Each structure stands twice: as C-alpha cells, then as structure tokens.
Amino acid sequence: MRSAVIATMALTTCIAVGLAQEEKPARSFVDVSDAVLPADATGGRVYLHDLDDDGYPDLILQNNEATGPGNNGGVAIIMFNREGEDGGRKFVEEPGLVPEHNAGEFAKDARLTSVFTVVGDFNNDGVADLFRPCYEEGADHEKFPDTGERAGVWLGKKSGDKVKYKLGDAFATTERATTCAVAQLDYDRDGNLDLFLGNWYVAYGKLMDAQVDRLFKGDGKGGFTDVTESAKLMTKSEPAQADSSRPTYGAAACDYNGDGWPDIAVASYGRQWNRLWKNNGDGTFTDVAPELGVDGDDIRDGKYPDWVKRASEDPWRANGNTFSLAPADFDNDGDIDLFDVNIRHGWAGDSSDYTALLINGGKEKDFKFTRLTEPFIRKHADPDNWNQGDLMALWGDFDHDGLQDILLASAAYPDDQRLRLFRQTPEHSFEDVTEQFKLDIEECGHVAIGDIDLDGDLDIVGIGSKSRFNKRTKNEIHVWRNDIAQGNWLEITLEGGKDCNSFAYGAKVWVTAGDTTMLREVSSSAGHQGVAPPRTLHFGLGKAEKVSIKVEWPDKKLSTQEFKDIATNQRLTLKQGGKLK
C-alpha cells in the first residue's frame, strides 16, 4: 500500500449566499489501507453499504479474478466495519455469509461469473439483501454449454447484531444472461423494488448480437416477474435500428424530468447509441435519448483519422463506448444531469465519443441535454495514438463547498489511466485536482464512496487493478480517509414505510441553505458493474449553520415532508411519516 502523503492547496469556494466559504489551505486524502484492511484483501469490485444497520458502511469485495470450479462465479466477501482494539475502525471479514451460488455442473472452459453485487431490500423487512447477477455466454453452445447458473437473490436476516443470507430461487428459471449492469427502482410506485438488468453481447466477439435488457417486477417478498414486454422495453436482435438490442454496460435509475416517475439511463457499448427510457407512468417506457441528446454526440459521420485508412462507420456505430451514465443535479438548478463515461481511442477519431457532462436544460428547454467535454479531455504525448479508459464515475461534495465533484475511475489501457478527482468550480466547470489531493493510483477498475468513519465527509475505496499494463500481482484495495473537507455538512438516511420501498430508492431530498437549494435522489446505481452512490445522502454546506429540508417519497401519492431550521453537522434518519432524528 502506498504511504499517505499530506498536501496543501489554496481552495476558493465562494458560491451562492448561505454557502460562501473563505479561502483556506486544503489538506489531502490519506491512504489508511494498511490500518483498516486485512493484509490479503483483494477483489475486482468494491461496494460500501451498511449491511448490519449499525450506521457504519460495510465493505463488499467481489473477487472475480478467475472462473471455473471452486470460484463460485466470483466470490462475494463481506467485511463489517468494526471498532478495533485501538479504538479505530477496521474492516473485519465474516466468512460464510453468502452461500454457494445456484450453479449446475461447471463445464470445462465455461465462461461464467457473477461479477458484481447490488444491495437492496427486496422483501421490505428493513434488512439489506444482495442481488448477484449472472454473466454466462451462450452464443457457442459447444464451447459454452448451459451450466444452469442464474442470477440470485440472497435475503438478509438479522439475528441480534449479526446478519445472515439465504439464497432464494427467484431467478432460477430465467434464461442465461450476460448481465453487466443493474438498476433498482420502483417503476410503478407500488412500494416494492424492481430490477432492471442490462445485458451485453450474447458472447464476447459477437459484436452485432446483443441480448435484450430485462425489467423484473418485484413482489415485495423477494420474488420477481419478467415484465419486459408489457413495459414496452423489448428490443430486437437486428442491429442498426432504433429498437435494436444493444450491449449494455451501465444502467442507472433517475427522474430526469421531475415528474415523479423513475426513468432508466442505459449506457451502450460498441459505439452504439445510449438510451434514456422515459417512464410514462402507466407501466410502459419510451426511449427519448435521440430527441434529448443522450444517445451520443452530434458527430455521426463515423469518419476515422486519415492515417487509419478505414472505411467510415454507419451512424449507428459512430458514438460512445459508454460504460456509465451517472445522474446528479450537479449545478443545483433542480433537475438531474448525467455524466457520460466513455472509453475512447485516438485511432477512432470522430467515430467515437469523449467522456462528457450532459447538462439538463430543464422544463424550459424540454429537458434537452447539452454536452460539456473540455474539462475531461486529457492531453497525451502522442496526439494520434492514445487511449482514454474511463469506466465509471461517482458524484460527491468532497470539500463541502456546496458543489458536487466528480470521482472518475479509468483503467484497462496505457496512457496514465487512474483514479481522478475533478473539483467543481463556482462557474460549474471542473478542474483536475488529483495530484493536489494525492489520489495516487494507476488503473482504478472500481470505486466506492461513503462516510466510513462517520466524521461527516466522504471517504473513498478504490481498486488498483491488475492488468497487462502494470506489474501488480493482484488487485489492490485502497482506502482513503477524507481530510480535505472544511465546511459544514449534513447526512440523511431515509427509511420507507408501508407505502414505499424500505430503502427509499427513488426518493428525493431538497436541502436549502440561504439562497441555494440542493437536490439529491436516493439511488442504487451510477452505471457499470453495480457502481453505487451511498444510500445515505450527503450534503456539503459551507458556512451554513441552519437549513430547511423537503422530502418526496416514491409512493403512489408522492407524499412529502418538510422540516425547518435544522442544525448542520449531524447525521439524521427519517422514517416515512415520522420525525427527523
């Protein structure tokens, strides 16, 4: 593990009235990995969730470095955030919490993994459950016979201060799938969590043959029914059409138009068009990405640089290798924007999209998005032959100035792929502050954020990925303590009642300090491979000492609650219909 390095920099965070903060020297993130993790900790995916409901985020590591017998399709290792002997916090593994997957006999050379984990409460008992999707190729049945492995729901049960998991059979009879993304949402607002499963190619290398994404309706007891067709989400196998199936690499639920119905942003690979499924409020969805500018940038000629000597692509193959579409109201204007995360190569030229911020124009502009790329385009030594390996992003106000910053994870290629932090400026642009804050990790393949030590700011956990471009012998886990935040803050955890899913996914919270109102949605996903924002909402508040709060619950009536003159610098919990405490 790298040793922690303290850095200082001048930080000006003057923004709207009520949040202004004078210039102060900012400190750095501190790598505390050696102190809080077991020496042998490794994994390919990382998630922070409070599984045992003690207030502290716990750590889930998904070990997907190998496949085959004994690997359980990617073992999920759970480490609980416990108090150490020295009074500090440590992540302590409790083995055996996640039983064996529901796989049949493993065939030789079978390519199958349950490569990531998402956390929800699928039976509304207030205890965190786990959903682990399955990735099983099926185009070449002789090489990849059906092993019987399917996605699985592990229902959590609390016993004292412990939690155990039992595997259900909710997905045992479904078709095999190459699931790469999951978004949890209550699409019909019936109080039960539903699952959108984003699937990619039928098999790797079959570049024009993608699986259908699926929507499963939850029954509130841990069971699910496929409603893809009735929801009008069914797509066709023929490529190049508006209704073609596309390889989905990321998915996120958000309410982009503020009508109270959760929509689904879908990130497509293969330079194919992204989707934005608008929830029509009647159980069906419509793809509005083309008319709103979410499908890709405006360059559709598919031309490669002259030196590549390759024929131009058709328009349907001239946009993004998109891994994530991360939603947030980044500019505090009351509507949800999207961060469009792409892999791009110099040889592809204009036939491929840059990573970009998609800015929502709001109701006045019919919710059309404009594209901001410049702050995120990196300089390369070779202006022609370069790589941009952006995989996923998480939004968070890391310095407490009232503006959300972007944490961007990049890997899989040379050209200085790493974890990067882009700080939002008062003008709503972004500046790369990675070096100043010493987030020094090359090839970051997965990332999570949360208030690990409950001191009121967002800490970071990231994967230093092993690849052919570095000398790592295993995936390294890094934990960074946030020592840069200097303003006031507020953290809010919502608990749904009988009319709302218990984790309140889809709820909205507005916090007003002075003349500034900040909107957050409780969300389960920000894109690729289950990358997830914290369920506990975090607000940086600068100098504000009192705020007002409004909550909109995702029930049938969109019930609201409001609170005035709430003191900052505290962690609050709100049960639907109850009081802040």
Secondary structure, 3 states (H helix, E strand, C coil): CCCCCCCCEEECCCCCCCCCCCCEEECCEEECHHHHCCCCCCCCEEEEECCCCCCCCEEEEEECCCCCCCCCCCEEEEEEEEECCCCCEEEEECCCCCCCCCCCCCCCCCCEECCCCEEECCCCCCCCEEEECCEECCCCCCCCCCCCCCCEEEEEEEECCEEEEEECCCCCCCCCCEEEEEEEECCCCCCCCEEEEEECECCCCCCCCECCCEEEEECCCCCEEECCCCCCCCCECCCCCCCECCCEEEEEEECCCCCCCCEEEEEECCCCCCEEEEECCCCCEEECHHHHCCCCCCCCCCCCCHHHCCCCCCHHHCCCEEEEEEEECCCCCCCCEEEEEEEEEHHHHHHCCCCEEEEECCHHHCCCEEEECHHHCCCCCCCCCCEEEEEEEEEECCCCCCCCEEEEEECCCCCCCEEEEEEECCCCCEEECHHHHCCCCECEEEEEEECCCCCCCCEEEEEECCCCCCCCCCCEEEEEEECCCCCEEEEEEEECCCCCCCCCCCCEEEEEECCEEEEEECCCCCEECCCCCCCCEEEEEECCCEEEEEEECCCCCCCEEEEEEEECCEEEEEECCCCEC
